[in-house]
Amino acid sequence: MANILLAGCDGREGNPVDYRDCRFEPFADARSPAEKSSSIPVASKG
């Protein structure tokens, strides 16, 4: 919803659905920071 609002503030016109990913990617498609990291996973003893 924030993307649609921000698109309107930017003066974009047309179907609001077209602006659902205008600035921010959908939460369901966002990867976690661990997935974005290129570091080697560390196992802990427990």
PATIBA-156018 format. One record per atom (N, C-alpha, C): residue in three letters; z, x, y; residue number from 1; atom name. Coordinates in nm, 3 decimals. Atoms other than C-alpha are relative to their C-alpha. Layout:
<pts>
@type: ALA; up: Z; east: X; north: Y; seq: NUM; atom: CA
...
</pts>
This chain:
<pts>
@type: MET; up: 0.000; east: 0.082; north: -0.120; seq: 1; atom: N
@type: MET; up: 0.000; east: 0.000; north: 0.000; seq: 1; atom: CA
@type: MET; up: 0.000; east: 0.087; north: 0.126; seq: 1; atom: C
@type: ALA; up: -0.005; east: -0.090; north: -0.116; seq: 2; atom: N
@type: ALA; up: 0.074; east: 0.290; north: 0.236; seq: 2; atom: CA
@type: ALA; up: -0.140; east: 0.050; north: 0.035; seq: 2; atom: C
@type: ASN; up: 0.136; east: -0.048; north: -0.026; seq: 3; atom: N
@type: ASN; up: -0.283; east: 0.418; north: 0.197; seq: 3; atom: CA
@type: ASN; up: -0.083; east: -0.103; north: 0.073; seq: 3; atom: C
@type: ILE; up: 0.076; east: 0.106; north: -0.065; seq: 4; atom: N
@type: ILE; up: -0.430; east: 0.083; north: 0.296; seq: 4; atom: CA
@type: ILE; up: 0.044; east: -0.014; north: 0.145; seq: 4; atom: C
@type: LEU; up: -0.053; east: 0.008; north: -0.136; seq: 5; atom: N
@type: LEU; up: -0.203; east: 0.066; north: 0.601; seq: 5; atom: CA
@type: LEU; up: -0.048; east: 0.117; north: 0.085; seq: 5; atom: C
@type: LEU; up: 0.043; east: -0.119; north: -0.075; seq: 6; atom: N
@type: LEU; up: -0.287; east: 0.423; north: 0.706; seq: 6; atom: CA
@type: LEU; up: -0.150; east: -0.002; north: 0.027; seq: 6; atom: C
@type: ALA; up: 0.144; east: 0.011; north: -0.023; seq: 7; atom: N
@type: ALA; up: -0.659; east: 0.358; north: 0.662; seq: 7; atom: CA
@type: ALA; up: -0.028; east: -0.094; north: 0.116; seq: 7; atom: C
@type: GLY; up: 0.015; east: 0.092; north: -0.113; seq: 8; atom: N
@type: GLY; up: -0.628; east: 0.063; north: 0.899; seq: 8; atom: CA
@type: GLY; up: 0.037; east: 0.066; north: 0.131; seq: 8; atom: C
@type: CYS; up: -0.041; east: -0.073; north: -0.120; seq: 9; atom: N
@type: CYS; up: -0.443; east: 0.281; north: 1.150; seq: 9; atom: CA
@type: CYS; up: -0.106; east: 0.101; north: 0.044; seq: 9; atom: C
@type: ASP; up: 0.107; east: -0.095; north: -0.030; seq: 10; atom: N
@type: ASP; up: -0.730; east: 0.530; north: 1.126; seq: 10; atom: CA
@type: ASP; up: -0.126; east: -0.070; north: 0.049; seq: 10; atom: C
@type: GLY; up: 0.114; east: 0.076; north: -0.049; seq: 11; atom: N
@type: GLY; up: -0.969; east: 0.250; north: 1.224; seq: 11; atom: CA
@type: GLY; up: -0.106; east: -0.028; north: -0.104; seq: 11; atom: C
@type: ARG; up: 0.099; east: 0.026; north: 0.106; seq: 12; atom: N
@type: ARG; up: -1.143; east: 0.219; north: 0.888; seq: 12; atom: CA
@type: ARG; up: -0.013; east: -0.150; north: -0.020; seq: 12; atom: C
@type: GLU; up: 0.028; east: 0.142; north: 0.019; seq: 13; atom: N
@type: GLU; up: -1.304; east: -0.115; north: 0.819; seq: 13; atom: CA
@type: GLU; up: -0.058; east: -0.022; north: -0.138; seq: 13; atom: C
@type: GLY; up: 0.057; east: 0.034; north: 0.129; seq: 14; atom: N
@type: GLY; up: -1.417; east: -0.296; north: 0.508; seq: 14; atom: CA
@type: GLY; up: 0.106; east: -0.050; north: -0.096; seq: 14; atom: C
@type: ASN; up: -0.087; east: 0.048; north: 0.105; seq: 15; atom: N
@type: ASN; up: -1.255; east: -0.386; north: 0.179; seq: 15; atom: CA
@type: ASN; up: 0.123; east: 0.091; north: -0.012; seq: 15; atom: C
@type: PRO; up: -0.121; east: -0.084; north: 0.008; seq: 16; atom: N
@type: PRO; up: -0.891; east: -0.265; north: 0.177; seq: 16; atom: CA
@type: PRO; up: 0.018; east: 0.071; north: -0.134; seq: 16; atom: C
@type: VAL; up: -0.012; east: -0.061; north: 0.133; seq: 17; atom: N
@type: VAL; up: -0.912; east: -0.192; north: -0.197; seq: 17; atom: CA
@type: VAL; up: -0.070; east: 0.136; north: -0.004; seq: 17; atom: C
@type: ASP; up: 0.072; east: -0.127; north: -0.003; seq: 18; atom: N
@type: ASP; up: -1.155; east: 0.090; north: -0.116; seq: 18; atom: CA
@type: ASP; up: 0.086; east: 0.115; north: 0.053; seq: 18; atom: C
@type: TYR; up: -0.084; east: -0.103; north: -0.062; seq: 19; atom: N
@type: TYR; up: -0.873; east: 0.277; north: 0.061; seq: 19; atom: CA
@type: TYR; up: 0.133; east: 0.020; north: -0.072; seq: 19; atom: C
@type: ARG; up: -0.126; east: -0.014; north: 0.072; seq: 20; atom: N
@type: ARG; up: -0.603; east: 0.267; north: -0.207; seq: 20; atom: CA
@type: ARG; up: 0.039; east: 0.145; north: -0.024; seq: 20; atom: C
@type: ASP; up: -0.032; east: -0.142; north: 0.018; seq: 21; atom: N
@type: ASP; up: -0.629; east: 0.645; north: -0.253; seq: 21; atom: CA
@type: ASP; up: -0.048; east: 0.082; north: 0.119; seq: 21; atom: C
@type: CYS; up: 0.048; east: -0.060; north: -0.124; seq: 22; atom: N
@type: CYS; up: -0.719; east: 0.728; north: 0.108; seq: 22; atom: CA
@type: CYS; up: 0.068; east: 0.134; north: 0.031; seq: 22; atom: C
@type: ARG; up: -0.074; east: -0.123; north: -0.032; seq: 23; atom: N
@type: ARG; up: -0.444; east: 0.988; north: 0.168; seq: 23; atom: CA
@type: ARG; up: 0.084; east: 0.050; north: -0.116; seq: 23; atom: C
@type: PHE; up: -0.091; east: -0.038; north: 0.108; seq: 24; atom: N
@type: PHE; up: -0.203; east: 0.983; north: -0.122; seq: 24; atom: CA
@type: PHE; up: -0.058; east: -0.043; north: -0.134; seq: 24; atom: C
@type: GLU; up: 0.051; east: 0.038; north: 0.131; seq: 25; atom: N
@type: GLU; up: -0.305; east: 0.988; north: -0.488; seq: 25; atom: CA
@type: GLU; up: 0.097; east: -0.097; north: -0.065; seq: 25; atom: C
@type: PRO; up: -0.088; east: 0.098; north: 0.066; seq: 26; atom: N
@type: PRO; up: -0.171; east: 0.703; north: -0.701; seq: 26; atom: CA
@type: PRO; up: 0.110; east: 0.069; north: -0.081; seq: 26; atom: C
@type: PHE; up: -0.117; east: -0.059; north: 0.067; seq: 27; atom: N
@type: PHE; up: 0.173; east: 0.772; north: -0.846; seq: 27; atom: CA
@type: PHE; up: -0.025; east: 0.017; north: -0.149; seq: 27; atom: C
@type: ALA; up: 0.024; east: -0.007; north: 0.144; seq: 28; atom: N
@type: ALA; up: 0.060; east: 0.702; north: -1.203; seq: 28; atom: CA
@type: ALA; up: -0.091; east: 0.117; north: -0.035; seq: 28; atom: C
@type: ASP; up: 0.093; east: -0.109; north: 0.026; seq: 29; atom: N
@type: ASP; up: -0.210; east: 0.971; north: -1.171; seq: 29; atom: CA
@type: ASP; up: 0.057; east: 0.136; north: 0.042; seq: 29; atom: C
@type: ALA; up: -0.058; east: -0.125; north: -0.048; seq: 30; atom: N
@type: ALA; up: 0.018; east: 1.230; north: -1.012; seq: 30; atom: CA
@type: ALA; up: 0.062; east: 0.077; north: -0.116; seq: 30; atom: C
@type: ARG; up: -0.059; east: -0.085; north: 0.103; seq: 31; atom: N
@type: ARG; up: 0.115; east: 1.522; north: -1.231; seq: 31; atom: CA
@type: ARG; up: 0.136; east: 0.049; north: 0.046; seq: 31; atom: C
@type: SER; up: -0.132; east: -0.050; north: -0.034; seq: 32; atom: N
@type: SER; up: 0.471; east: 1.647; north: -1.244; seq: 32; atom: CA
@type: SER; up: -0.012; east: 0.145; north: 0.046; seq: 32; atom: C
@type: PRO; up: 0.004; east: -0.141; north: -0.044; seq: 33; atom: N
@type: PRO; up: 0.554; east: 1.982; north: -1.079; seq: 33; atom: CA
@type: PRO; up: -0.012; east: 0.097; north: -0.117; seq: 33; atom: C
@type: ALA; up: 0.008; east: -0.089; north: 0.117; seq: 34; atom: N
@type: ALA; up: 0.594; east: 2.135; north: -1.426; seq: 34; atom: CA
@type: ALA; up: -0.143; east: 0.011; north: -0.051; seq: 34; atom: C
@type: GLU; up: 0.139; east: -0.003; north: 0.044; seq: 35; atom: N
@type: GLU; up: 0.236; east: 2.041; north: -1.514; seq: 35; atom: CA
@type: GLU; up: -0.089; east: 0.077; north: 0.097; seq: 35; atom: C
@type: LYS; up: 0.078; east: -0.070; north: -0.101; seq: 36; atom: N
@type: LYS; up: 0.105; east: 2.188; north: -1.188; seq: 36; atom: CA
@type: LYS; up: 0.029; east: 0.149; north: 0.000; seq: 36; atom: C
@type: SER; up: -0.042; east: -0.139; north: -0.001; seq: 37; atom: N
@type: SER; up: 0.293; east: 2.514; north: -1.236; seq: 37; atom: CA
@type: SER; up: -0.078; east: 0.080; north: -0.101; seq: 37; atom: C
@type: SER; up: 0.070; east: -0.089; north: 0.094; seq: 38; atom: N
@type: SER; up: 0.119; east: 2.807; north: -1.397; seq: 38; atom: CA
@type: SER; up: 0.098; east: 0.095; north: -0.069; seq: 38; atom: C
@type: SER; up: -0.098; east: -0.089; north: 0.061; seq: 39; atom: N
@type: SER; up: 0.445; east: 2.967; north: -1.507; seq: 39; atom: CA
@type: SER; up: 0.016; east: -0.030; north: -0.149; seq: 39; atom: C
@type: ILE; up: -0.021; east: 0.012; north: 0.144; seq: 40; atom: N
@type: ILE; up: 0.539; east: 3.020; north: -1.871; seq: 40; atom: CA
@type: ILE; up: 0.127; east: -0.081; north: -0.023; seq: 40; atom: C
@type: PRO; up: -0.119; east: 0.080; north: 0.027; seq: 41; atom: N
@type: PRO; up: 0.780; east: 2.758; north: -2.009; seq: 41; atom: CA
@type: PRO; up: 0.112; east: 0.086; north: -0.062; seq: 41; atom: C
@type: VAL; up: -0.115; east: -0.074; north: 0.051; seq: 42; atom: N
@type: VAL; up: 1.130; east: 2.888; north: -2.085; seq: 42; atom: CA
@type: VAL; up: 0.084; east: -0.095; north: -0.084; seq: 42; atom: C
@type: ALA; up: -0.086; east: 0.079; north: 0.088; seq: 43; atom: N
@type: ALA; up: 1.332; east: 2.755; north: -2.378; seq: 43; atom: CA
@type: ALA; up: 0.144; east: 0.041; north: 0.020; seq: 43; atom: C
@type: SER; up: -0.142; east: -0.031; north: -0.013; seq: 44; atom: N
@type: SER; up: 1.708; east: 2.730; north: -2.350; seq: 44; atom: CA
@type: SER; up: 0.070; east: -0.027; north: -0.131; seq: 44; atom: C
@type: LYS; up: -0.081; east: 0.021; north: 0.121; seq: 45; atom: N
@type: LYS; up: 1.961; east: 2.759; north: -2.628; seq: 45; atom: CA
@type: LYS; up: 0.105; east: -0.103; north: 0.031; seq: 45; atom: C
@type: GLY; up: -0.097; east: 0.103; north: -0.031; seq: 46; atom: N
@type: GLY; up: 2.186; east: 2.465; north: -2.661; seq: 46; atom: CA
@type: GLY; up: 0.068; east: -0.057; north: -0.111; seq: 46; atom: C
</pts>
